[in-house]
Amino acid sequence: MTTQKKLKVIVKAIDAKLGDDIKILKVTDLTIVADYFVIAQGNSSTQVKAIADEVDYKMSLEGIEPFHKDGFNSTEWIVLDYGEIIVHMFYKQTREFYNLDKLWSDAEEIDISNFI
């Protein structure tokens, strides 16, 4: 599966669970960790977990399992590592505190309208 198709599955899963402020950051030239970060938020810890579960489920249906998952116990910040794509699901206040959007402000932001 292409990276673009993976991004589409991830963004649609987040959108299906009403995730807010979805951003795709192309970090290819900024880090060796991944090519893309998908950052989104939920308005409660329950919603954050539901969104992350939906991403995990939809990717699993495509035969893709994360290399690593973290944060399911706290549900303030859940990370799903799919190699070239790392998904960051935040509780709204936690996202504001860590401000990954600003930290990676040199990254190219990809228009998500092509993925929804």
Biopython code that builds the backbone (N, CA, C, O; Angstrom):
import numpy as np
from Bio.PDB.StructureBuilder import StructureBuilder

atoms = [
    (1, "MET", "N", (0.844, -1.182, 0.000)),
    (1, "MET", "CA", (0.000, 0.000, 0.000)),
    (1, "MET", "C", (0.889, 1.245, 0.000)),
    (1, "MET", "O", (1.889, 1.303, 0.715)),
    (2, "THR", "N", (0.523, 2.213, -0.790)),
    (2, "THR", "CA", (1.320, 3.434, -0.874)),
    (2, "THR", "C", (1.145, 4.281, 0.397)),
    (2, "THR", "O", (0.174, 4.133, 1.140)),
    (3, "THR", "N", (2.091, 5.144, 0.610)),
    (3, "THR", "CA", (2.021, 6.056, 1.759)),
    (3, "THR", "C", (0.787, 6.942, 1.657)),
    (3, "THR", "O", (0.128, 7.203, 2.663)),
    (4, "GLN", "N", (0.469, 7.406, 0.451)),
    (4, "GLN", "CA", (-0.700, 8.272, 0.265)),
    (4, "GLN", "C", (-1.997, 7.548, 0.640)),
    (4, "GLN", "O", (-2.890, 8.140, 1.246)),
    (5, "LYS", "N", (-2.094, 6.272, 0.279)),
    (5, "LYS", "CA", (-3.287, 5.494, 0.641)),
    (5, "LYS", "C", (-3.347, 5.286, 2.156)),
    (5, "LYS", "O", (-4.422, 5.347, 2.752)),
    (6, "LYS", "N", (-2.194, 5.042, 2.775)),
    (6, "LYS", "CA", (-2.165, 4.902, 4.232)),
    (6, "LYS", "C", (-2.637, 6.191, 4.902)),
    (6, "LYS", "O", (-3.425, 6.156, 5.847)),
    (7, "LEU", "N", (-2.149, 7.326, 4.406)),
    (7, "LEU", "CA", (-2.570, 8.614, 4.962)),
    (7, "LEU", "C", (-4.079, 8.788, 4.831)),
    (7, "LEU", "O", (-4.737, 9.289, 5.743)),
    (8, "LYS", "N", (-4.617, 8.373, 3.700)),
    (8, "LYS", "CA", (-6.060, 8.495, 3.476)),
    (8, "LYS", "C", (-6.837, 7.642, 4.473)),
    (8, "LYS", "O", (-7.822, 8.110, 5.044)),
    (9, "VAL", "N", (-6.416, 6.410, 4.689)),
    (9, "VAL", "CA", (-7.082, 5.525, 5.649)),
    (9, "VAL", "C", (-7.030, 6.144, 7.048)),
    (9, "VAL", "O", (-8.030, 6.151, 7.765)),
    (10, "ILE", "N", (-5.872, 6.659, 7.427)),
    (10, "ILE", "CA", (-5.691, 7.254, 8.760)),
    (10, "ILE", "C", (-6.570, 8.485, 8.940)),
    (10, "ILE", "O", (-7.275, 8.605, 9.942)),
    (11, "VAL", "N", (-6.533, 9.395, 7.977)),
    (11, "VAL", "CA", (-7.307, 10.640, 8.090)),
    (11, "VAL", "C", (-8.805, 10.345, 8.094)),
    (11, "VAL", "O", (-9.552, 10.949, 8.865)),
    (12, "LYS", "N", (-9.248, 9.427, 7.246)),
    (12, "LYS", "CA", (-10.675, 9.068, 7.227)),
    (12, "LYS", "C", (-11.111, 8.444, 8.558)),
    (12, "LYS", "O", (-12.220, 8.698, 9.030)),
    (13, "ALA", "N", (-10.247, 7.635, 9.155)),
    (13, "ALA", "CA", (-10.569, 7.024, 10.448)),
    (13, "ALA", "C", (-10.679, 8.092, 11.531)),
    (13, "ALA", "O", (-11.589, 8.049, 12.360)),
    (14, "ILE", "N", (-9.764, 9.040, 11.524)),
    (14, "ILE", "CA", (-9.820, 10.138, 12.509)),
    (14, "ILE", "C", (-11.088, 10.956, 12.304)),
    (14, "ILE", "O", (-11.787, 11.278, 13.265)),
    (15, "ASP", "N", (-11.382, 11.288, 11.058)),
    (15, "ASP", "CA", (-12.561, 12.084, 10.737)),
    (15, "ASP", "C", (-13.853, 11.345, 11.112)),
    (15, "ASP", "O", (-14.817, 11.968, 11.559)),
    (16, "ALA", "N", (-13.872, 10.029, 10.930)),
    (16, "ALA", "CA", (-15.065, 9.237, 11.243)),
    (16, "ALA", "C", (-15.419, 9.294, 12.726)),
    (16, "ALA", "O", (-16.588, 9.184, 13.096)),
    (17, "LYS", "N", (-14.418, 9.464, 13.560)),
    (17, "LYS", "CA", (-14.643, 9.564, 15.009)),
    (17, "LYS", "C", (-14.630, 11.015, 15.486)),
    (17, "LYS", "O", (-14.481, 11.296, 16.675)),
    (18, "LEU", "N", (-14.791, 11.934, 14.518)),
    (18, "LEU", "CA", (-14.909, 13.368, 14.789)),
    (18, "LEU", "C", (-13.679, 13.974, 15.445)),
    (18, "LEU", "O", (-13.794, 14.863, 16.288)),
    (19, "GLY", "N", (-12.510, 13.497, 15.061)),
    (19, "GLY", "CA", (-11.266, 14.107, 15.521)),
    (19, "GLY", "C", (-11.169, 15.536, 15.018)),
    (19, "GLY", "O", (-11.626, 15.848, 13.918)),
    (20, "ASP", "N", (-10.579, 16.394, 15.815)),
    (20, "ASP", "CA", (-10.482, 17.815, 15.480)),
    (20, "ASP", "C", (-9.079, 18.192, 15.023)),
    (20, "ASP", "O", (-8.094, 17.534, 15.355)),
    (21, "ASP", "N", (-9.023, 19.274, 14.249)),
    (21, "ASP", "CA", (-7.765, 19.921, 13.867)),
    (21, "ASP", "C", (-6.734, 18.906, 13.356)),
    (21, "ASP", "O", (-5.619, 18.817, 13.869)),
    (22, "ILE", "N", (-7.137, 18.151, 12.338)),
    (22, "ILE", "CA", (-6.268, 17.126, 11.760)),
    (22, "ILE", "C", (-5.217, 17.809, 10.892)),
    (22, "ILE", "O", (-5.537, 18.631, 10.034)),
    (23, "LYS", "N", (-3.964, 17.453, 11.130)),
    (23, "LYS", "CA", (-2.865, 17.992, 10.322)),
    (23, "LYS", "C", (-1.956, 16.859, 9.869)),
    (23, "LYS", "O", (-1.686, 15.914, 10.610)),
    (24, "ILE", "N", (-1.499, 16.980, 8.643)),
    (24, "ILE", "CA", (-0.461, 16.089, 8.130)),
    (24, "ILE", "C", (0.763, 16.958, 7.891)),
    (24, "ILE", "O", (0.714, 17.927, 7.135)),
    (25, "LEU", "N", (1.853, 16.602, 8.541)),
    (25, "LEU", "CA", (3.101, 17.334, 8.372)),
    (25, "LEU", "C", (4.103, 16.431, 7.660)),
    (25, "LEU", "O", (4.372, 15.314, 8.103)),
    (26, "LYS", "N", (4.648, 16.923, 6.561)),
    (26, "LYS", "CA", (5.683, 16.184, 5.838)),
    (26, "LYS", "C", (7.022, 16.543, 6.470)),
    (26, "LYS", "O", (7.503, 17.667, 6.333)),
    (27, "VAL", "N", (7.616, 15.578, 7.161)),
    (27, "VAL", "CA", (8.847, 15.818, 7.918)),
    (27, "VAL", "C", (10.051, 15.092, 7.304)),
    (27, "VAL", "O", (11.094, 14.950, 7.941)),
    (28, "THR", "N", (9.889, 14.642, 6.074)),
    (28, "THR", "CA", (10.922, 13.844, 5.401)),
    (28, "THR", "C", (12.309, 14.456, 5.490)),
    (28, "THR", "O", (13.280, 13.758, 5.780)),
    (29, "ASP", "N", (12.406, 15.744, 5.244)),
    (29, "ASP", "CA", (13.710, 16.413, 5.214)),
    (29, "ASP", "C", (14.169, 16.905, 6.582)),
    (29, "ASP", "O", (15.262, 17.458, 6.708)),
    (30, "LEU", "N", (13.339, 16.707, 7.612)),
    (30, "LEU", "CA", (13.646, 17.245, 8.934)),
    (30, "LEU", "C", (14.068, 16.197, 9.956)),
    (30, "LEU", "O", (14.685, 16.525, 10.970)),
    (31, "THR", "N", (13.732, 14.930, 9.687)),
    (31, "THR", "CA", (14.039, 13.865, 10.647)),
    (31, "THR", "C", (14.113, 12.525, 9.925)),
    (31, "THR", "O", (13.539, 12.342, 8.852)),
    (32, "ILE", "N", (14.828, 11.604, 10.535)),
    (32, "ILE", "CA", (14.878, 10.252, 9.976)),
    (32, "ILE", "C", (13.832, 9.342, 10.633)),
    (32, "ILE", "O", (13.698, 8.175, 10.262)),
    (33, "VAL", "N", (13.111, 9.870, 11.585)),
    (33, "VAL", "CA", (12.132, 9.089, 12.341)),
    (33, "VAL", "C", (10.954, 8.660, 11.468)),
    (33, "VAL", "O", (10.479, 7.531, 11.584)),
    (34, "ALA", "N", (10.480, 9.550, 10.598)),
    (34, "ALA", "CA", (9.305, 9.275, 9.765)),
    (34, "ALA", "C", (9.294, 10.246, 8.594)),
    (34, "ALA", "O", (10.064, 11.206, 8.553)),
    (35, "ASP", "N", (8.408, 9.977, 7.646)),
    (35, "ASP", "CA", (8.198, 10.902, 6.538)),
    (35, "ASP", "C", (7.031, 11.849, 6.813)),
    (35, "ASP", "O", (7.021, 12.991, 6.356)),
    (36, "TYR", "N", (6.047, 11.353, 7.569)),
    (36, "TYR", "CA", (4.859, 12.154, 7.867)),
    (36, "TYR", "C", (4.461, 11.990, 9.328)),
    (36, "TYR", "O", (4.582, 10.910, 9.907)),
    (37, "PHE", "N", (3.987, 13.081, 9.906)),
    (37, "PHE", "CA", (3.322, 13.058, 11.192)),
    (37, "PHE", "C", (1.862, 13.411, 10.930)),
    (37, "PHE", "O", (1.569, 14.384, 10.235)),
    (38, "VAL", "N", (0.967, 12.636, 11.475)),
    (38, "VAL", "CA", (-0.446, 12.992, 11.471)),
    (38, "VAL", "C", (-0.770, 13.372, 12.904)),
    (38, "VAL", "O", (-0.581, 12.581, 13.828)),
    (39, "ILE", "N", (-1.261, 14.590, 13.080)),
    (39, "ILE", "CA", (-1.564, 15.112, 14.410)),
    (39, "ILE", "C", (-3.046, 15.490, 14.443)),
    (39, "ILE", "O", (-3.549, 16.166, 13.545)),
    (40, "ALA", "N", (-3.725, 15.044, 15.487)),
    (40, "ALA", "CA", (-5.137, 15.386, 15.650)),
    (40, "ALA", "C", (-5.466, 15.366, 17.135)),
    (40, "ALA", "O", (-4.635, 15.002, 17.967)),
    (41, "GLN", "N", (-6.690, 15.763, 17.450)),
    (41, "GLN", "CA", (-7.071, 15.831, 18.859)),
    (41, "GLN", "C", (-8.511, 15.418, 19.057)),
    (41, "GLN", "O", (-9.334, 15.448, 18.141)),
    (42, "GLY", "N", (-8.782, 15.031, 20.289)),
    (42, "GLY", "CA", (-10.138, 14.740, 20.728)),
    (42, "GLY", "C", (-10.471, 15.624, 21.903)),
    (42, "GLY", "O", (-9.583, 16.214, 22.518)),
    (43, "ASN", "N", (-11.750, 15.718, 22.218)),
    (43, "ASN", "CA", (-12.193, 16.610, 23.287)),
    (43, "ASN", "C", (-12.318, 15.922, 24.642)),
    (43, "ASN", "O", (-12.660, 16.561, 25.637)),
    (44, "SER", "N", (-12.045, 14.632, 24.680)),
    (44, "SER", "CA", (-12.052, 13.903, 25.943)),
    (44, "SER", "C", (-11.094, 12.727, 25.808)),
    (44, "SER", "O", (-10.744, 12.327, 24.697)),
    (45, "SER", "N", (-10.676, 12.183, 26.931)),
    (45, "SER", "CA", (-9.774, 11.041, 26.876)),
    (45, "SER", "C", (-10.465, 9.838, 26.231)),
    (45, "SER", "O", (-9.818, 9.027, 25.567)),
    (46, "THR", "N", (-11.771, 9.727, 26.429)),
    (46, "THR", "CA", (-12.530, 8.647, 25.804)),
    (46, "THR", "C", (-12.510, 8.785, 24.283)),
    (46, "THR", "O", (-12.330, 7.799, 23.568)),
    (47, "GLN", "N", (-12.694, 10.003, 23.797)),
    (47, "GLN", "CA", (-12.676, 10.231, 22.352)),
    (47, "GLN", "C", (-11.283, 9.989, 21.780)),
    (47, "GLN", "O", (-11.151, 9.409, 20.702)),
    (48, "VAL", "N", (-10.253, 10.421, 22.482)),
    (48, "VAL", "CA", (-8.880, 10.202, 22.018)),
    (48, "VAL", "C", (-8.629, 8.706, 21.824)),
    (48, "VAL", "O", (-8.087, 8.288, 20.800)),
    (49, "LYS", "N", (-9.022, 7.917, 22.802)),
    (49, "LYS", "CA", (-8.839, 6.465, 22.705)),
    (49, "LYS", "C", (-9.673, 5.883, 21.569)),
    (49, "LYS", "O", (-9.199, 5.020, 20.829)),
    (50, "ALA", "N", (-10.915, 6.351, 21.427)),
    (50, "ALA", "CA", (-11.791, 5.854, 20.363)),
    (50, "ALA", "C", (-11.203, 6.160, 18.979)),
    (50, "ALA", "O", (-11.268, 5.327, 18.075)),
    (51, "ILE", "N", (-10.639, 7.337, 18.823)),
    (51, "ILE", "CA", (-10.033, 7.713, 17.541)),
    (51, "ILE", "C", (-8.817, 6.836, 17.257)),
    (51, "ILE", "O", (-8.672, 6.302, 16.157)),
    (52, "ALA", "N", (-7.947, 6.689, 18.252)),
    (52, "ALA", "CA", (-6.756, 5.856, 18.072)),
    (52, "ALA", "C", (-7.137, 4.407, 17.782)),
    (52, "ALA", "O", (-6.517, 3.757, 16.941)),
    (53, "ASP", "N", (-8.151, 3.903, 18.474)),
    (53, "ASP", "CA", (-8.634, 2.545, 18.219)),
    (53, "ASP", "C", (-9.153, 2.408, 16.786)),
    (53, "ASP", "O", (-8.920, 1.392, 16.132)),
    (54, "GLU", "N", (-9.849, 3.424, 16.308)),
    (54, "GLU", "CA", (-10.390, 3.397, 14.947)),
    (54, "GLU", "C", (-9.274, 3.397, 13.901)),
    (54, "GLU", "O", (-9.344, 2.664, 12.915)),
    (55, "VAL", "N", (-8.259, 4.210, 14.117)),
    (55, "VAL", "CA", (-7.104, 4.220, 13.203)),
    (55, "VAL", "C", (-6.457, 2.841, 13.198)),
    (55, "VAL", "O", (-6.184, 2.277, 12.138)),
    (56, "ASP", "N", (-6.217, 2.310, 14.376)),
    (56, "ASP", "CA", (-5.598, 0.990, 14.500)),
    (56, "ASP", "C", (-6.442, -0.074, 13.790)),
    (56, "ASP", "O", (-5.902, -0.918, 13.075)),
    (57, "TYR", "N", (-7.745, -0.036, 13.983)),
    (57, "TYR", "CA", (-8.662, -1.003, 13.380)),
    (57, "TYR", "C", (-8.670, -0.883, 11.851)),
    (57, "TYR", "O", (-8.527, -1.884, 11.149)),
    (58, "LYS", "N", (-8.834, 0.329, 11.344)),
    (58, "LYS", "CA", (-8.905, 0.532, 9.884)),
    (58, "LYS", "C", (-7.597, 0.150, 9.192)),
    (58, "LYS", "O", (-7.609, -0.427, 8.104)),
    (59, "MET", "N", (-6.486, 0.470, 9.821)),
    (59, "MET", "CA", (-5.201, 0.074, 9.237)),
    (59, "MET", "C", (-5.046, -1.446, 9.291)),
    (59, "MET", "O", (-4.508, -2.051, 8.363)),
    (60, "SER", "N", (-5.510, -2.053, 10.363)),
    (60, "SER", "CA", (-5.451, -3.503, 10.507)),
    (60, "SER", "C", (-6.265, -4.190, 9.411)),
    (60, "SER", "O", (-5.854, -5.225, 8.886)),
    (61, "LEU", "N", (-7.419, -3.614, 9.066)),
    (61, "LEU", "CA", (-8.228, -4.161, 7.973)),
    (61, "LEU", "C", (-7.463, -4.157, 6.648)),
    (61, "LEU", "O", (-7.711, -4.982, 5.769)),
    (62, "GLU", "N", (-6.526, -3.208, 6.524)),
    (62, "GLU", "CA", (-5.691, -3.117, 5.313)),
    (62, "GLU", "C", (-4.454, -4.008, 5.430)),
    (62, "GLU", "O", (-3.616, -4.035, 4.529)),
    (63, "GLY", "N", (-4.345, -4.733, 6.538)),
    (63, "GLY", "CA", (-3.204, -5.624, 6.738)),
    (63, "GLY", "C", (-1.974, -4.928, 7.282)),
    (63, "GLY", "O", (-0.865, -5.453, 7.185)),
    (64, "ILE", "N", (-2.164, -3.741, 7.857)),
    (64, "ILE", "CA", (-1.037, -2.956, 8.362)),
    (64, "ILE", "C", (-1.157, -2.812, 9.875)),
    (64, "ILE", "O", (-2.139, -2.273, 10.386)),
    (65, "GLU", "N", (-0.158, -3.297, 10.571)),
    (65, "GLU", "CA", (-0.109, -3.195, 12.023)),
    (65, "GLU", "C", (0.975, -2.192, 12.412)),
    (65, "GLU", "O", (2.006, -2.107, 11.744)),
    (66, "PRO", "N", (0.752, -1.435, 13.482)),
    (66, "PRO", "CA", (1.789, -0.480, 13.902)),
    (66, "PRO", "C", (3.024, -1.205, 14.427)),
    (66, "PRO", "O", (2.925, -2.275, 15.027)),
    (67, "PHE", "N", (4.179, -0.608, 14.193)),
    (67, "PHE", "CA", (5.412, -1.143, 14.751)),
    (67, "PHE", "C", (5.413, -0.978, 16.267)),
    (67, "PHE", "O", (5.981, -1.787, 17.000)),
    (68, "HIS", "N", (4.757, 0.099, 16.716)),
    (68, "HIS", "CA", (4.705, 0.389, 18.145)),
    (68, "HIS", "C", (3.468, 1.234, 18.437)),
    (68, "HIS", "O", (3.050, 2.054, 17.619)),
    (69, "LYS", "N", (2.894, 1.018, 19.615)),
    (69, "LYS", "CA", (1.772, 1.821, 20.121)),
    (69, "LYS", "C", (2.149, 2.267, 21.520)),
    (69, "LYS", "O", (2.759, 1.515, 22.279)),
    (70, "ASP", "N", (1.787, 3.479, 21.854)),
    (70, "ASP", "CA", (2.065, 3.961, 23.204)),
    (70, "ASP", "C", (0.990, 4.958, 23.620)),
    (70, "ASP", "O", (0.431, 5.668, 22.784)),
    (71, "GLY", "N", (0.708, 5.005, 24.903)),
    (71, "GLY", "CA", (-0.192, 6.004, 25.463)),
    (71, "GLY", "C", (-1.606, 5.537, 25.708)),
    (71, "GLY", "O", (-2.428, 6.314, 26.193)),
    (72, "PHE", "N", (-1.921, 4.287, 25.389)),
    (72, "PHE", "CA", (-3.293, 3.815, 25.575)),
    (72, "PHE", "C", (-3.704, 3.776, 27.045)),
    (72, "PHE", "O", (-4.897, 3.782, 27.347)),
    (73, "ASN", "N", (-2.743, 3.736, 27.957)),
    (73, "ASN", "CA", (-3.079, 3.732, 29.387)),
    (73, "ASN", "C", (-3.486, 5.115, 29.885)),
    (73, "ASN", "O", (-4.378, 5.233, 30.724)),
    (74, "SER", "N", (-2.835, 6.167, 29.372)),
    (74, "SER", "CA", (-3.147, 7.509, 29.866)),
    (74, "SER", "C", (-4.188, 8.213, 29.006)),
    (74, "SER", "O", (-4.951, 9.031, 29.520)),
    (75, "THR", "N", (-4.237, 7.921, 27.726)),
    (75, "THR", "CA", (-5.133, 8.511, 26.717)),
    (75, "THR", "C", (-5.042, 10.043, 26.640)),
    (75, "THR", "O", (-5.975, 10.696, 26.172)),
    (76, "GLU", "N", (-3.942, 10.603, 27.088)),
    (76, "GLU", "CA", (-3.695, 12.042, 26.910)),
    (76, "GLU", "C", (-2.966, 12.271, 25.579)),
    (76, "GLU", "O", (-3.173, 13.282, 24.909)),
    (77, "TRP", "N", (-2.111, 11.310, 25.214)),
    (77, "TRP", "CA", (-1.328, 11.392, 23.982)),
    (77, "TRP", "C", (-1.043, 9.963, 23.554)),
    (77, "TRP", "O", (-0.250, 9.262, 24.183)),
    (78, "ILE", "N", (-1.691, 9.539, 22.488)),
    (78, "ILE", "CA", (-1.508, 8.187, 21.968)),
    (78, "ILE", "C", (-0.714, 8.275, 20.667)),
    (78, "ILE", "O", (-1.007, 9.090, 19.793)),
    (79, "VAL", "N", (0.289, 7.423, 20.564)),
    (79, "VAL", "CA", (1.145, 7.400, 19.378)),
    (79, "VAL", "C", (1.040, 6.032, 18.719)),
    (79, "VAL", "O", (1.162, 4.996, 19.372)),
    (80, "LEU", "N", (0.810, 6.053, 17.413)),
    (80, "LEU", "CA", (0.813, 4.846, 16.594)),
    (80, "LEU", "C", (1.911, 5.015, 15.551)),
    (80, "LEU", "O", (1.877, 5.952, 14.754)),
    (81, "ASP", "N", (2.874, 4.115, 15.557)),
    (81, "ASP", "CA", (4.034, 4.209, 14.672)),
    (81, "ASP", "C", (3.879, 3.225, 13.519)),
    (81, "ASP", "O", (3.972, 2.012, 13.705)),
    (82, "TYR", "N", (3.644, 3.758, 12.340)),
    (82, "TYR", "CA", (3.521, 2.935, 11.133)),
    (82, "TYR", "C", (4.747, 3.066, 10.234)),
    (82, "TYR", "O", (4.643, 2.929, 9.015)),
    (83, "GLY", "N", (5.885, 3.327, 10.822)),
    (83, "GLY", "CA", (7.117, 3.447, 10.037)),
    (83, "GLY", "C", (7.237, 4.820, 9.422)),
    (83, "GLY", "O", (7.711, 5.755, 10.067)),
    (84, "GLU", "N", (6.811, 4.950, 8.181)),
    (84, "GLU", "CA", (6.928, 6.247, 7.497)),
    (84, "GLU", "C", (5.883, 7.253, 7.970)),
    (84, "GLU", "O", (5.977, 8.443, 7.668)),
    (85, "ILE", "N", (4.883, 6.770, 8.714)),
    (85, "ILE", "CA", (3.840, 7.650, 9.256)),
    (85, "ILE", "C", (3.728, 7.420, 10.759)),
    (85, "ILE", "O", (3.599, 6.285, 11.218)),
    (86, "ILE", "N", (3.779, 8.503, 11.508)),
    (86, "ILE", "CA", (3.543, 8.422, 12.950)),
    (86, "ILE", "C", (2.305, 9.256, 13.264)),
    (86, "ILE", "O", (2.231, 10.439, 12.934)),
    (87, "VAL", "N", (1.342, 8.611, 13.907)),
    (87, "VAL", "CA", (0.081, 9.255, 14.253)),
    (87, "VAL", "C", (0.143, 9.691, 15.711)),
    (87, "VAL", "O", (0.448, 8.894, 16.598)),
    (88, "HIS", "N", (-0.148, 10.961, 15.945)),
    (88, "HIS", "CA", (-0.194, 11.532, 17.297)),
    (88, "HIS", "C", (-1.634, 11.944, 17.577)),
    (88, "HIS", "O", (-2.151, 12.871, 16.952)),
    (89, "MET", "N", (-2.277, 11.261, 18.509)),
    (89, "MET", "CA", (-3.630, 11.607, 18.924)),
    (89, "MET", "C", (-3.554, 12.225, 20.311)),
    (89, "MET", "O", (-3.069, 11.606, 21.257)),
    (90, "PHE", "N", (-4.036, 13.440, 20.414)),
    (90, "PHE", "CA", (-3.925, 14.192, 21.663)),
    (90, "PHE", "C", (-5.284, 14.511, 22.266)),
    (90, "PHE", "O", (-6.278, 14.670, 21.556)),
    (91, "TYR", "N", (-5.306, 14.600, 23.585)),
    (91, "TYR", "CA", (-6.358, 15.304, 24.292)),
    (91, "TYR", "C", (-6.066, 16.791, 24.040)),
    (91, "TYR", "O", (-4.905, 17.201, 24.045)),
    (92, "LYS", "N", (-7.098, 17.587, 23.824)),
    (92, "LYS", "CA", (-6.920, 18.975, 23.387)),
    (92, "LYS", "C", (-5.895, 19.759, 24.217)),
    (92, "LYS", "O", (-4.999, 20.384, 23.649)),
    (93, "GLN", "N", (-6.011, 19.733, 25.535)),
    (93, "GLN", "CA", (-5.100, 20.506, 26.385)),
    (93, "GLN", "C", (-3.667, 19.963, 26.317)),
    (93, "GLN", "O", (-2.707, 20.727, 26.420)),
    (94, "THR", "N", (-3.528, 18.672, 26.146)),
    (94, "THR", "CA", (-2.190, 18.080, 26.029)),
    (94, "THR", "C", (-1.534, 18.515, 24.726)),
    (94, "THR", "O", (-0.333, 18.783, 24.692)),
    (95, "ARG", "N", (-2.312, 18.584, 23.663)),
    (95, "ARG", "CA", (-1.770, 19.065, 22.384)),
    (95, "ARG", "C", (-1.294, 20.505, 22.508)),
    (95, "ARG", "O", (-0.229, 20.861, 22.004)),
    (96, "GLU", "N", (-2.083, 21.322, 23.177)),
    (96, "GLU", "CA", (-1.694, 22.717, 23.368)),
    (96, "GLU", "C", (-0.408, 22.812, 24.187)),
    (96, "GLU", "O", (0.449, 23.649, 23.901)),
    (97, "PHE", "N", (-0.270, 21.964, 25.198)),
    (97, "PHE", "CA", (0.913, 21.998, 26.058)),
    (97, "PHE", "C", (2.175, 21.607, 25.296)),
    (97, "PHE", "O", (3.179, 22.316, 25.359)),
    (98, "TYR", "N", (2.134, 20.489, 24.578)),
    (98, "TYR", "CA", (3.333, 20.018, 23.875)),
    (98, "TYR", "C", (3.570, 20.733, 22.548)),
    (98, "TYR", "O", (4.709, 20.820, 22.090)),
    (99, "ASN", "N", (2.527, 21.237, 21.939)),
    (99, "ASN", "CA", (2.595, 22.089, 20.753)),
    (99, "ASN", "C", (3.515, 21.533, 19.651)),
    (99, "ASN", "O", (4.413, 22.226, 19.173)),
    (100, "LEU", "N", (3.279, 20.286, 19.261)),
    (100, "LEU", "CA", (4.072, 19.695, 18.176)),
    (100, "LEU", "C", (3.946, 20.482, 16.886)),
    (100, "LEU", "O", (4.875, 20.519, 16.080)),
    (101, "ASP", "N", (2.795, 21.111, 16.691)),
    (101, "ASP", "CA", (2.591, 21.911, 15.482)),
    (101, "ASP", "C", (3.661, 22.998, 15.369)),
    (101, "ASP", "O", (4.208, 23.229, 14.291)),
    (102, "LYS", "N", (3.956, 23.662, 16.491)),
    (102, "LYS", "CA", (4.974, 24.709, 16.495)),
    (102, "LYS", "C", (6.383, 24.105, 16.444)),
    (102, "LYS", "O", (7.260, 24.617, 15.748)),
    (103, "LEU", "N", (6.587, 23.021, 17.181)),
    (103, "LEU", "CA", (7.887, 22.364, 17.200)),
    (103, "LEU", "C", (8.318, 21.948, 15.796)),
    (103, "LEU", "O", (9.496, 22.047, 15.452)),
    (104, "TRP", "N", (7.374, 21.488, 14.992)),
    (104, "TRP", "CA", (7.658, 21.044, 13.626)),
    (104, "TRP", "C", (7.153, 22.063, 12.597)),
    (104, "TRP", "O", (6.731, 21.685, 11.504)),
    (105, "SER", "N", (7.197, 23.338, 12.943)),
    (105, "SER", "CA", (6.668, 24.383, 12.059)),
    (105, "SER", "C", (7.433, 24.506, 10.736)),
    (105, "SER", "O", (6.925, 25.095, 9.781)),
    (106, "ASP", "N", (8.640, 23.959, 10.675)),
    (106, "ASP", "CA", (9.398, 23.969, 9.415)),
    (106, "ASP", "C", (8.900, 22.911, 8.438)),
    (106, "ASP", "O", (9.281, 22.917, 7.267)),
    (107, "ALA", "N", (8.061, 22.017, 8.907)),
    (107, "ALA", "CA", (7.535, 20.942, 8.055)),
    (107, "ALA", "C", (6.491, 21.493, 7.094)),
    (107, "ALA", "O", (5.803, 22.472, 7.384)),
    (108, "GLU", "N", (6.393, 20.840, 5.952)),
    (108, "GLU", "CA", (5.360, 21.198, 4.978)),
    (108, "GLU", "C", (4.034, 20.610, 5.456)),
    (108, "GLU", "O", (3.942, 19.417, 5.748)),
    (109, "GLU", "N", (3.009, 21.460, 5.532)),
    (109, "GLU", "CA", (1.679, 20.972, 5.906)),
    (109, "GLU", "C", (0.945, 20.528, 4.648)),
    (109, "GLU", "O", (0.850, 21.276, 3.675)),
    (110, "ILE", "N", (0.431, 19.312, 4.677)),
    (110, "ILE", "CA", (-0.276, 18.739, 3.536)),
    (110, "ILE", "C", (-1.762, 18.987, 3.700)),
    (110, "ILE", "O", (-2.317, 18.793, 4.782)),
    (111, "ASP", "N", (-2.407, 19.418, 2.618)),
    (111, "ASP", "CA", (-3.850, 19.680, 2.631)),
    (111, "ASP", "C", (-4.605, 18.361, 2.812)),
    (111, "ASP", "O", (-4.474, 17.449, 1.996)),
    (112, "ILE", "N", (-5.391, 18.268, 3.879)),
    (112, "ILE", "CA", (-6.100, 17.008, 4.165)),
    (112, "ILE", "C", (-7.375, 16.839, 3.346)),
    (112, "ILE", "O", (-7.970, 15.762, 3.355)),
    (113, "SER", "N", (-7.804, 17.876, 2.642)),
    (113, "SER", "CA", (-9.060, 17.766, 1.880)),
    (113, "SER", "C", (-8.973, 16.673, 0.814)),
    (113, "SER", "O", (-10.000, 16.137, 0.397)),
    (114, "ASN", "N", (-7.779, 16.343, 0.377)),
    (114, "ASN", "CA", (-7.612, 15.267, -0.606)),
    (114, "ASN", "C", (-7.775, 13.889, 0.017)),
    (114, "ASN", "O", (-7.891, 12.899, -0.705)),
    (115, "PHE", "N", (-7.786, 13.805, 1.335)),
    (115, "PHE", "CA", (-7.828, 12.525, 2.030)),
    (115, "PHE", "C", (-9.183, 12.228, 2.676)),
    (115, "PHE", "O", (-9.441, 11.097, 3.087)),
    (116, "ILE", "N", (-10.039, 13.233, 2.764)),
    (116, "ILE", "CA", (-11.343, 13.031, 3.425)),
    (116, "ILE", "C", (-12.412, 12.749, 2.392)),
    (116, "ILE", "O", (-13.575, 12.552, 2.744)),
]
sb = StructureBuilder()
sb.init_structure("model")
sb.init_model(0)
sb.init_chain("A")
sb.init_seg("    ")
for serial, (resi, resn, name, xyz) in enumerate(atoms, 1):
    if name == "N":
        sb.init_residue(resn, " ", resi, " ")
    sb.init_atom(name, np.array(xyz, "f"), 0.0, 1.0, " ", f" {name:<3s}", serial, name[0])
structure = sb.get_structure()
